[in-house]
Amino acid sequence: MSSGARSLLLLLIAILIGACGPVSSPIRPKPSTTPSGSGLPLPTGRALPPCVTLTATGCDPSALLGKGRGSPGCVGKGPGTITASPIAVEDLLYIQPMGLMAGGHVTPIDHGYFYTKAAMATPPRQTPVYAPMDGNVSTVTRTIRQNGLGNVATYDDYATTIEATCTFRVRFSNVVRFSGSLGSAVGQLQGNETKNPNYPVKAGELIGYTGPPTAYGIDVWVEDDDLTLTGFVKLAQYTAAEAWKTHVADLFDHTQEPLRSQLLALDERDAMPRWGKIDYDIDGKLVGNWFRVGSGGYAGLSGMREGYWDGHLAVVYDGNDPAQVDVSFGNYQGAARQFAVIGNAPDPATVAQSTGLVRYELGLIQTYSTPSGQLWDGKTYLPHIRTRASAGVIGTVLLQLMATRSLKVEIFPGKTADQVTGFDANAVMYER
């Protein structure tokens, strides 16, 4: 993918992920109002309420394993089975699994995306959204955002959680309107308000519609409270901000055949796991997520509000092609940006304190299909997606592990590795 095409793809992703967290994109959310009873303002552009009370989506870390994060109306425990696609297979353009890094989502993203054909049509059209499994619509949150261009045009959408049991749920955002009796059960929501309708649904039942003016498809989370990801050095760093993040499950592991194979055929990631990976930390190694000292960790100093990602850094593998090492910055010359490591060496999983100073030259990320070599523009499905650094050095980053969980970092925009002799007074310390 050319840099221009990749920018287009990231814009599409930014529009999709606007409901799950603010990102650096042309769409800038307006500060939202305080939701009823929360005591704190809602983080702008988020699909879920802040973690200040126990809700059906769950924000109280003490309510995780054992009790689960289910709503008051939930029944039972254990995993559910996805038997219907939330977007009909024939309406799907392609699936982008979790693990991508884009804009303000500096660390690997904890959900995937179902892009629709109708949203790319001329003119774009809305697409039906269906319940993926039997369960209850436990939570609906309405999110209103401004377009950032003088706040002239406003658009809004809904995040919807469907529980199979008290410990297993599928959540999607960017529903622009509900259908029929569910719409009546939900009723009118104010901006950034959450309701718990406890509305029973069957797999394949029409929930509502996604598409213009808000999105190019839906964001999809699969959450299993009985599962805890093992690739985060410090779990509390994440659960204090997003209680579900360390419990995201693999959509394909919970999808029944033949639907599983039909969805896999549209998945842009060849590598295992096909639904992607978000947890890469290895204690004492460079690989994984880091947070600038004094920046407030994952949640930032502003409590997950706009710009919370400023202190984030990820040195991980590309979401579509784990053979490519990427570096994702919360602040690269004032903006969140992602780059491919030119030459892919050394592997960050092998870099320890004993390694000493590491120099990574950075290039723009180019996405293409193998074996044809066709660049991917993000507007259609292409098989066997791979990524690489495009020609030209954008800059160099120096990294050195000073202790097991202490990392020294300095960015040198516009310079090649041989133009950089070592750290200077602008070096910054990161931790995890």
C-alpha positions in Angstrom: 0.0 0.0 0.0 1.3 3.4 -0.9 1.6 6.0 1.9 -1.5 7.8 0.5 -3.5 4.6 0.4 -2.4 3.6 3.9 -3.5 7.0 5.1 -6.9 6.3 3.6 -7.1 2.9 5.3 -6.1 4.5 8.6 -8.8 7.1 8.2 -11.4 4.4 7.7 -10.1 2.6 10.8 -10.1 5.9 12.7 -13.7 6.4 11.8 -14.5 2.9 13.0 -12.6 3.1 16.2 -13.9 6.5 17.1 -16.6 4.7 19.1 -14.0 2.8 21.2 -11.5 5.5 21.8 -10.3 8.7 20.4 -7.6 8.6 17.7 -5.5 11.0 15.8 -7.6 11.6 12.7 -9.4 14.5 10.9 -12.4 13.7 13.2 -11.9 15.4 16.5 -14.5 14.8 19.2 -16.0 17.6 21.2 -15.7 17.2 25.0 -18.8 15.3 26.2 -21.2 15.9 29.1 -21.2 14.1 32.4 -23.3 10.9 32.3 -26.0 10.6 34.8 -24.8 9.2 38.1 -21.2 8.6 37.1 -19.6 11.6 38.9 -17.0 11.8 36.1 -17.2 13.1 32.6 -17.3 10.5 29.9 -14.1 10.1 27.9 -14.7 11.6 24.5 -15.5 9.3 21.6 -15.7 6.1 23.8 -18.3 3.4 23.4 -18.3 2.5 27.1 -18.8 4.5 30.3 -15.7 5.2 32.4 -14.6 2.6 35.0 -16.3 4.2 38.0 -19.1 1.8 38.7 -20.0 -1.8 37.9 -22.2 -1.9 34.7 -23.2 -4.5 32.3 -20.1 -3.8 30.3 -18.1 -4.1 33.5 -15.6 -1.6 34.8 -14.9 -2.9 38.4 -11.8 -5.1 38.2 -12.9 -6.8 41.5 -15.8 -8.2 39.5 -13.8 -10.2 37.0 -13.0 -13.8 37.6 -15.4 -15.8 39.6 -18.3 -13.3 39.6 -17.8 -12.3 36.0 -18.8 -8.9 34.6 -22.3 -9.8 33.7 -25.4 -7.6 33.9 -28.0 -8.1 36.6 -30.1 -10.2 34.2 -27.3 -12.5 33.1 -27.6 -16.3 33.5 -24.9 -19.0 33.9 -21.2 -19.0 33.2 -18.9 -20.3 30.5 -18.3 -19.5 26.9 -21.0 -18.9 24.2 -21.1 -20.0 20.6 -21.3 -17.6 17.7 -23.6 -19.1 15.1 -24.5 -16.0 13.0 -22.2 -13.3 11.6 -23.1 -9.8 13.0 -22.7 -8.7 9.4 -24.1 -11.1 6.8 -21.2 -12.8 5.0 -22.5 -11.6 1.6 -22.4 -8.0 2.9 -18.9 -8.2 4.2 -16.0 -6.6 2.4 -13.3 -8.0 4.6 -12.3 -8.5 8.2 -9.5 -6.7 9.9 -8.6 -8.7 13.1 -7.4 -7.3 16.4 -3.8 -6.3 16.9 -3.6 -3.4 14.5 -2.0 -0.1 15.6 -3.4 3.1 14.1 -3.2 6.7 15.1 -4.1 7.1 18.8 -4.4 3.4 19.2 -0.7 3.2 19.8 -0.7 -0.2 21.5 -2.3 -3.2 19.6 -6.1 -2.8 19.3 -8.2 -5.1 21.4 -11.0 -5.7 18.8 -11.5 -6.4 15.1 -13.4 -4.7 12.3 -16.1 -6.0 10.0 -16.0 -3.7 6.9 -19.1 -3.6 4.7 -19.5 -3.5 0.9 -22.4 -1.1 1.1 -20.3 1.6 2.9 -17.9 1.6 0.0 -20.6 1.7 -2.6 -21.6 4.8 -4.6 -23.6 6.2 -2.9 -22.8 4.5 0.4 -25.6 2.6 2.1 -26.4 1.2 5.5 -26.0 -2.5 6.3 -28.1 -4.7 8.7 -26.4 -5.8 11.9 -27.5 -9.2 13.5 -27.2 -10.8 16.9 -24.2 -13.2 16.6 -25.5 -15.7 19.3 -28.4 -16.4 21.6 -28.4 -14.1 24.6 -29.5 -10.8 26.0 -28.8 -7.3 24.8 -27.4 -6.2 28.2 -26.0 -2.8 27.4 -26.5 0.0 24.9 -24.4 3.2 25.0 -25.1 6.1 22.7 -22.0 8.1 21.7 -22.2 11.5 20.1 -19.2 13.1 18.4 -18.4 16.2 16.5 -16.6 16.2 13.1 -14.0 18.6 14.3 -14.5 21.1 11.5 -16.1 23.9 13.4 -18.4 21.3 15.0 -20.9 22.0 12.2 -22.0 18.4 11.5 -22.8 16.0 14.4 -23.2 12.3 14.1 -23.9 9.6 16.7 -24.0 5.8 17.0 -24.5 3.0 19.6 -22.3 0.4 21.2 -24.2 -2.9 21.9 -23.3 -5.7 24.2 -24.9 -9.2 23.9 -24.3 -11.6 26.7 -24.4 -15.4 26.2 -23.7 -15.9 29.9 -22.5 -13.9 32.9 -18.9 -14.4 31.8 -19.0 -14.3 28.0 -20.2 -11.5 25.7 -19.8 -10.1 22.2 -19.8 -6.4 21.8 -19.9 -4.2 18.7 -20.1 -0.5 18.1 -21.1 1.8 15.3 -24.7 0.8 15.1 -26.4 3.9 13.8 -30.0 2.9 14.5 -31.9 0.0 16.1 -34.7 -2.0 14.5 -38.2 -2.8 15.6 -38.9 -4.0 19.1 -35.3 -3.6 20.3 -35.5 0.1 19.3 -38.7 0.3 21.4 -37.0 -1.4 24.3 -34.0 0.8 24.2 -36.0 4.0 23.8 -34.4 7.4 23.5 -30.9 7.7 24.8 -29.2 11.0 25.5 -25.7 11.6 24.3 -23.2 9.4 26.1 -25.9 7.6 28.1 -26.0 3.9 28.8 -29.0 1.7 29.3 -29.4 -1.9 30.3 -32.4 -3.2 28.4 -31.9 -6.9 29.2 -33.6 -7.7 25.9 -33.5 -11.4 24.8 -32.3 -12.1 21.2 -31.7 -15.2 19.1 -28.7 -15.7 16.8 -29.3 -14.1 13.5 -32.0 -11.7 14.8 -31.9 -8.2 13.3 -30.5 -5.7 15.8 -30.1 -2.6 13.7 -28.0 -1.0 11.0 -24.4 0.3 10.5 -22.9 2.5 7.9 -23.0 6.2 6.9 -22.8 8.8 8.2 -20.8 7.2 11.1 -18.9 4.2 10.0 -17.6 1.8 7.3 -18.7 -1.2 9.4 -18.6 -2.4 13.0 -16.0 -2.9 15.7 -16.2 -6.4 17.3 -15.0 -7.5 20.7 -15.2 -11.0 22.1 -14.8 -11.1 25.9 -14.4 -14.2 28.1 -13.9 -13.4 31.8 -12.6 -16.9 32.4 -9.6 -16.2 30.0 -6.7 -13.9 31.1 -4.1 -13.0 28.5 -0.6 -13.9 29.6 1.4 -11.4 27.5 1.0 -8.3 29.7 3.8 -7.8 32.3 1.5 -5.7 34.5 -2.2 -6.6 34.1 -3.4 -3.8 36.5 -1.9 -1.3 34.1 -4.8 -2.1 31.7 -7.7 -3.4 33.8 -7.7 -0.1 35.8 -8.6 1.6 32.6 -10.4 -1.0 30.4 -11.5 -4.0 32.5 -12.1 -6.2 29.5 -8.8 -5.7 27.8 -6.9 -8.6 29.4 -9.9 -10.9 28.7 -10.4 -10.5 25.0 -11.0 -13.9 23.3 -10.5 -15.2 19.8 -13.6 -14.8 17.7 -12.8 -17.7 15.5 -12.3 -20.1 18.5 -15.9 -19.4 19.4 -17.5 -19.5 16.0 -19.4 -22.6 14.7 -18.7 -24.1 11.3 -19.4 -23.5 8.5 -19.6 -19.8 9.5 -16.1 -20.0 10.9 -14.6 -21.0 7.6 -16.7 -18.4 5.7 -15.3 -15.6 8.0 -11.8 -16.9 7.8 -11.9 -16.6 4.1 -12.4 -12.8 4.5 -9.8 -12.3 7.2 -6.8 -10.2 6.2 -4.4 -12.0 8.5 -2.8 -15.3 7.4 -0.7 -15.9 10.5 -1.9 -17.7 13.6 -3.8 -16.7 15.6 -6.1 -15.5 12.8 -8.0 -13.2 15.0 -4.8 -11.5 15.9 -2.8 -10.9 19.1 -2.4 -7.9 21.4 -0.2 -9.0 24.3 3.5 -9.2 23.4 5.3 -8.2 26.6 8.2 -10.3 27.7 9.7 -9.3 31.0 13.3 -8.1 30.6 13.0 -7.8 26.8 12.3 -4.9 24.5 9.2 -6.3 22.9 5.8 -5.1 24.0 4.1 -2.0 25.4 5.9 0.7 27.3 4.7 3.9 29.0 6.7 7.1 29.4 7.6 7.7 33.1 5.2 10.2 34.6 2.6 10.0 31.8 0.0 8.1 33.8 0.5 4.6 32.2 -2.1 3.2 29.9 -4.9 5.5 31.1 -2.8 8.6 30.8 -3.0 11.5 33.2 -6.5 12.6 31.9 -8.3 9.3 32.6 -8.7 8.0 29.0 -9.6 11.3 27.5 -8.4 12.7 24.3 -4.6 12.3 24.1 -4.3 9.6 26.7 -2.0 7.8 24.4 0.7 10.5 24.4 3.0 8.5 26.7 2.5 5.1 24.9 5.1 3.2 23.0 4.8 -0.2 21.4 7.6 -2.3 19.9 5.7 -5.2 18.5 4.9 -7.2 15.3 2.6 -5.9 12.6 -1.1 -6.7 13.1 -1.4 -8.2 9.6 2.1 -9.6 9.2 4.0 -10.7 12.3 7.1 -11.1 10.2 7.4 -7.3 10.2 8.5 -5.4 13.3 6.7 -2.1 13.9 7.3 0.8 16.3 4.3 2.8 17.4 4.7 6.1 19.1 2.2 8.1 21.1 4.2 11.2 20.4 6.4 11.4 17.3 6.9 15.1 16.6 3.6 15.9 18.3 1.4 13.2 16.8 0.7 9.5 17.3 2.4 7.6 14.4 3.4 4.1 13.4 6.5 2.9 11.4 8.0 -0.3 10.1 11.5 -1.2 11.2 13.8 -1.2 8.2 15.6 -4.6 8.0 13.6 -6.0 10.9 16.6 -6.5 13.2 17.3 -7.0 15.9 14.1 -8.9 16.9 12.8 -7.0 19.9 12.0 -10.3 21.6 15.7 -11.0 21.8 16.8 -7.5 23.0 17.8 -7.6 26.7 19.7 -5.3 29.0 22.9 -7.0 28.0 22.2 -6.1 24.3 23.0 -2.5 24.9 22.0 0.2 22.5 19.7 -0.6 19.6 19.2 1.5 16.5 16.1 1.1 14.5 15.7 2.9 11.2 12.1 3.7 10.5 10.1 3.6 7.3 6.5 4.1 6.3 4.4 0.9 6.5 3.6 -0.5 3.1 0.9 -3.1 2.7 0.7 -5.5 -0.2 -0.6 -8.9 -1.4 1.5 -11.9 -2.1 2.6 -13.3 -4.4 1.3 -10.7 -6.8 2.9 -7.7 -5.0 -0.2 -5.6 -5.6 -0.4 -2.7 -3.1 -3.5 -2.8 -0.9 -5.7 0.3 -0.8 -8.0 -0.9 1.9 -11.1 -0.6 -0.3 -11.5 -4.3 -1.1 -10.4 -7.7 0.1 -7.0 -8.9 -1.0 -5.5 -12.3 0.0 -2.2 -13.0 1.7 -1.6 -9.5 3.1 2.0 -8.6 4.1 3.7 -5.5 5.2 7.2 -3.9 4.8 9.0 -0.7 5.1 8.7 1.5 2.1 11.8 3.0 0.5 13.5 5.9 2.4 14.4 6.4 6.0 11.9 8.6 7.9 14.0 8.7 11.1 15.9 6.6 13.6 14.9 5.6 17.2 17.4 4.6 19.8 16.3 2.2 22.5 18.2 0.7 25.4 17.0 -1.5 28.3 18.4 0.0 31.4 16.8 -2.5 33.8 14.2 -5.3 33.5 11.3 -2.8 33.2 13.1 0.4 32.4 13.7 1.6 28.8 15.6 4.6 27.5 14.3 6.1 24.2 15.2 8.9 21.8 13.8 9.7 18.4 15.8 11.3 15.7 13.4 12.4 12.8 15.0 12.7 9.4 18.2 10.9 10.4 19.7 7.6 9.4 21.2 5.3 11.9 24.8 6.2 10.9 24.0 9.8 11.5 23.2 9.2 15.2 26.0 8.6 17.6 24.0 8.0 20.8 21.6 9.5 23.3 21.7 13.2 24.2 19.8 15.3 26.6 16.4 14.7 24.8 16.3 11.0 25.8 13.2 9.9 27.6 12.6 7.1 30.1 9.8 4.5 29.7 8.6 1.8 32.1 6.0 -0.9 32.5 
